[in-house]
Amino acid sequence: MEVENALRSIAGRRYLDRILKALALAGERRDPSVFYHLLSFLEEGYYGWDVGVKRDFQDFYKFYQQSPGISLPEPLEMSGVDVFSVIKRRRSRRVYSIEPVSLEELASILFYSVGVTGQAGWGGPKRVYPSAGGLQPVEAYVVVGRVEGLEAGLYHYHPGRHELEVLGRGDLRNRLFHACLEQDHVLYAPVSIVFTIIYPRTAQRYGVRAYRYALMDVGFAGENVYLVAEALGLATVAVGAFHDGEVCRLLGVDCEWEYPMLVFPVGKRVGD
Ligand SMILES: Cc1cc2nc3c(=O)[nH]c(=O)nc-3n(C[C@H](O)[C@H](O)[C@H](O)COP(=O)(O)O)c2cc1C
């Protein structure tokens, strides 16, 4: 009965039957993901229902500091490599040189994965990655160990200013390694980029459908990381296996409105 009441409060009478069916199927398959995926069927994709998300997530990116942060070099204009061959050669690469990554390389990956490249007709920013409703849920943090010209520490990328905001000092790679289930590539990479999504940015418009959209948005940004790394002779891999709570604590985010999604260790490539 309590469950039924909870469902009624999420969905109202209209959808209750469908939700109970989805729940039954999830139980039969012993897979809760069936439930949340079937829930996302309930809105077909435009201006979803009100999921009780506060509608005050109007920003398109976070900024921590009013004052300027560390300005990044301009992203490289050319990689000299053809886009088709980059797509064909892309691989997950888990071995990195101990050499530091250059600031220009880091700046290029950040810019070409989540950077601002223009302005929409209605005034908001346009990004390098496509985003459902132009709502741009992806945030990028950087855990720096060895990057030329940058102290070890935790940073947030401010895409509007193409700057890094300092969130913490010291080498946090060991903590990130433990948070990522002790995957060696996370420990040894000179730098890791962590993508989160600020979920209500998308949910405030798309309701239950938003879960699909926000995840796809971060996937598009993630493919950009792979392709830019490949084009610049760097190495990276998408890491989706981690303890969410530990990553949230490391980044200083709440795990309720903002969810960590992917970690990209990055380093110079060793071998092919
Ligand atoms: C969403 C996602 C999560 C992943 N998580 C991990 C991970 O935690 N650790 C890892 O070593 N590789 C991870 N990978 C990389 C995959 O193992 C890799 O893409 C796959 O083996 C195919 O190899 P390829 O990328 O070289 O084509 C992940 C990839 C994706 C797309």
The ligand as a Gaussian input file, in Angstrom:
#p B3LYP/6-31G(d) Opt

LIG

0 1
 C       30.167000       3.695000     -20.532000
 C       31.521000       3.033000     -20.565000
 C       32.109000       2.618000     -19.378000
 C       33.376000       2.033000     -19.392000
 N       33.976000       1.728000     -18.204000
 C       35.240000       1.249000     -18.216000
 C       35.932000       1.036000     -16.981000
 O       35.429000       1.270000     -15.889000
 N       37.218000       0.590000     -17.047000
 C       37.837000       0.345000     -18.236000
 O       39.007000      -0.051000     -18.220000
 N       37.202000       0.526000     -19.437000
 C       35.926000       0.981000     -19.438000
 N       35.295000       1.242000     -20.643000
 C       35.994000       1.009000     -21.912000
 C       35.468000      -0.254000     -22.632000
 O       35.972000      -1.373000     -21.963000
 C       35.917000      -0.223000     -24.081000
 O       35.297000       0.876000     -24.739000
 C       35.558000      -1.510000     -24.804000
 O       36.314000      -2.592000     -24.307000
 C       35.755000      -1.423000     -26.306000
 O       37.102000      -1.100000     -26.596000
 P       37.471000       0.178000     -27.477000
 O       36.997000       1.414000     -26.731000
 O       38.974000       0.134000     -27.586000
 O       36.797000       0.046000     -28.774000
 C       34.034000       1.820000     -20.629000
 C       33.428000       2.229000     -21.823000
 C       32.198000       2.842000     -21.792000
 C       31.603000       3.312000     -23.098000

